Amino acid sequence: MEEKRVSESAVVTSQVMMPQDANPSGNVHGGVIMKLIDTAGGVVATRHTRCNAVTASIDRLDFHHPAYVGNLLTLRASINLVGRTSIEIGVRAETEDLLTGQIRHTGSAYLTFVALGSDGRPIEVPGLILETEEEIRRNQEACDRRDLRLAERKKEKAHQGRAGRTLKP
């Protein structure tokens, strides 16, 4: 399986936020932005694997500034880390006030996708070629997040094994 460059699957997509995307005050719902983030991440995962890829987890989704009706929401998504069957993708959301030109960092998210074969089971994904200092930095940070995810998963399993038991004084 041939390795691929980060740039080969990266995507930038934009969409004007409309009234149906917002609450009565004109603030765009976080869930609308989250869906668009997931969609952008899915495009990147599918481009890299050239197969079906599904969202396994969203590590973080932090909102920094609100988006409003009429803003142009731009999503920049690219791969940070490739595992055996999974991929971590970072997505940055920015909004532009089209009347003033002001651009604000609206939010960021880290998503993990798993590649699935035609039988619906996880399959190996192509490796990743890191070419820039930024790609190397993002990859190292993703490795750190992966270690934290795995430790947390292990901790959760240990707690599940104790579910239903009562502690004796």
N, C-alpha and C positions, 0 to 999 in steps of 0.2 A: 504494500500500500504506500503510495507516494505521499510525502509530506507536502503541506501547502502553506503559503505565506498568509499572514494575518490580513493583508490588504486584499487577498483574493476573495474573501467572504464578507468583508466589512460592508456596512450599509449606512446610508444617510437618507432619512425620509422626513418629509414635512407635511403638515396638515393644519389648515385653519380650524380653530376651535369655534364651534357653532353653538347656538342656543340649546340644542338637544344634548350637548355635552356638559351642561352646567346646571347649577342650582339656581333658584330665583334671584340670587344676588349677583349672578354672572361669574361666579367662581367655577372653574372646570372641576368636575368630580375627580378625586384621586383614582377611583376605579377605572375611569375612562383612560387616564394617562397610563395606569398600570397595564391595561389591555393592549394599548399601543406599544408599550415597552416590551411586553411578552411577544407580540407579533414581530417586532423588529428583531428581537433575539432569535425567534424561530426561523426567520429568513436567513440570518447569519449561520445558524446551526445547519440548516438544510443546504445552504450553499457549500459549506465546508464538507459535509458528509455525503451529499447527493443522495440522501435517503430521508425517510420520515424521522423527525426528531421531536421529542416531546419534552415539555417542561417538567423537570424533576423537583426543582426547588427554586425559591427566590430567597437568597441569603439576606439581602438588605434591599430596602426600598426607602430611600430618604427623600422627603420633599423639602426643598430649601426656600422656594418662592412660589406663590400661587400663579396659576394660569387663568386667564380671563377670556370670555367670549371675544372673538376678533383677533386674538393673539395667534401668531404662527408658531406651532409647536414643532420643533425639529428634534429628531432622535438620531443619535450617533451610536452605532452598535458595532462591536468587534470582539473577537475571541481574545481571552486572556490566558486560558489554560486548556490543554487537551489531556484527558486521561485515557484509559483504555477504551471505554464505551461512552464517556461523558465529556462535556465541553462546558467551561465557564465562560459566559459572555457578559461583558460590561456594557451598559447602556446609559448614555447621558442625555437628559432631556433639557432643552433650552426653549424659552419662549421669547418671541420678538414682538414688541408692540409695533405694528406695521405703520402707525402714524408718527411715532417718535423715533423709531429705529432702535430703541433700547432693547438690549438682549440680556436676559437673566437666566442663571442656572436654576432650573425648576426642580430637577431631581436627578438621582442616579440610582441604578440598581445593578445587582449581580445576580445572574440567573444561571442555573445549571440545567442543561438539556442532555437527554440520553438518546442516542441513535438506535433506531429499531429496524430490524430486518423485515423481510416480507412476512415472516411468521410471527411478528410482533414481539420478538425477543431482542434484547440488547445485542448490538454488534460492535466490533472494533471500528474506531474512527481513524482517519489519517492523522499523522503527526503534524506538529506546528513548527514552522520556520520563523524564528524571531530575528528581525533585521535591524531594529532601531533600539536606542537606549530606552525609550519609552515603552516599547513592547517588552523588553527584558524586565524593566521595573514592574510593569503590570503583571507579568507572568510570575515574578517572585511574590508579589502581594497576593496573587491568586493561590499560589502554593501555600502560603500562610493561612489564608481563609479555608482552604481545603483541609489542612491539618486541624483547624478549629472545628470544622463541620464534622469530621470523622470522630474527634474526641467527644463532641456533644452527642453524636449518635450512639457512641459506646455508652456514655453516661445515661442516656435515655433508656437504652436496652436494660441496663442494670436496674434502673428504677422500675421498669415494667415487670421485671422478675419479682419484685417485692410488692407489687400491687395486690391489694386484697388482704395482706397480712397486717396484723396489728402489733404494735410494739409492746412488749411486756415491761412493766416498771421495774 
